[in-house]
Amino acid sequence: MLIVHVFVQVKSDKVNDFIVATAENARNSVCEPGIARFDVVQQKDDPTRFVFVEVYRDAQAPARHKETPHYQRWRDTVADMMAAPRTSVKYENVFPGDPLWDMPKPSCG
């Protein structure tokens, strides 16, 4: 597993639009075979800040994700909504074990 935390700060007047676009991307992303989890959380004391917790099954999955139409649509849609460039940090799994990261997939298709 490869776990990536993506840190995003959005312009305050674009938060709702960002949430709509990001939720659509996340719904499609969890249907990708290389993605075990794709969680989006919003900071409670600063609603302009978000963290994506992306859990990939292998090291090539992030590149495959970035080739998908839904990711490219999201990237282009939210580009002007960013207050600062997004950053990310990569992690290795410690606990729970890799199989426990998988959640039942939503209806994909």
N, C-alpha and C positions, 0 to 999 in steps of 0.2 A: 504494500500500500504506500502511496505517496499522498501526504496530506498537505494542502496549501491553504494558508489563511491569507485572504486578500483584503486589504484595508482601503476603504473608500471614504472620501469626504465629498459631499454633494452640496451644491449651492442651495441656500435655504429656501429659495423660491421654487426649486426643482425637486424637492423631496418626494412629493406625491407622484410626479411623473416618473421619477427614478424607480420608485417602488413598483409601479405598474410594469415598466419595461423589464425590471429585474426579476419579478415574479414569473413573467412569461418565459424568460430565459431559463430560470431555475426549473420550471415545470418540464421544459423540453430536455434540459441537461440530465435530470435524473433518469431519463429514459435511455440515455446512451449506455451501451454495454460496458464501457470502460469506467463509468462513474458509479461508485458505491453510495456516496452521499453528496448532496449539494445544498448546504444550509445557508440561509441568509439571515443575519441578525442585525438589529438596529440598536445603537447605543441609547440607553435610557435617558441619560442626562444631557445628551447632545444628539438630537434626532437627525442631524446632517451626517452622522458617521455610521458606517456599516462595516461588518466583517462577513466575508463569505468563507465558509468552511467547506472546502472542496476535497473530497476523498476519492482518489483515483486508484484503480486496481493495478496499474503498471505505469512505468515511467513514460511510456509513449502516449498514454491517454490524454494528457493535457494538450498535446499538439493536435491530436485528432479532434478534441473538443473545439479548438480554435478554428478548425476547418468547417465546422457545421454552419448552416445558414442561420440558425437561431442565435448562435454566439456572435456571428458577424453583424447580424441585425441589431443585437443588443449593443455591441461595441460602438457601432455608428450612431445609434439612437442616443446613447448616454454621454457621448464624447463631450458635448457642450454643457452637460449638467455637472461636470466635475469641478469642484472648488480647488482641487490639487490633483496631481497625477496619482493614480492608485499605486500601491506598493504591495508586495507579497513576501511571505516567509514560508519556506518548505520545511516539513517535518517528517520524521519517520514514526511509525506506529509503535507504541509501547504497550498500552492497555486501553481498551479490551483487545483481544486477539482479532486478527484480520476478518474472520468470518462474522464477527459480531458487529462490524460496521455496516453490514448490509441490512437494509430495511426492505420490507416488501415494496415493490415498485408500484407506483400509481398506474392507473389505466393508461397505457401508452399505445399509440397507434394511429 
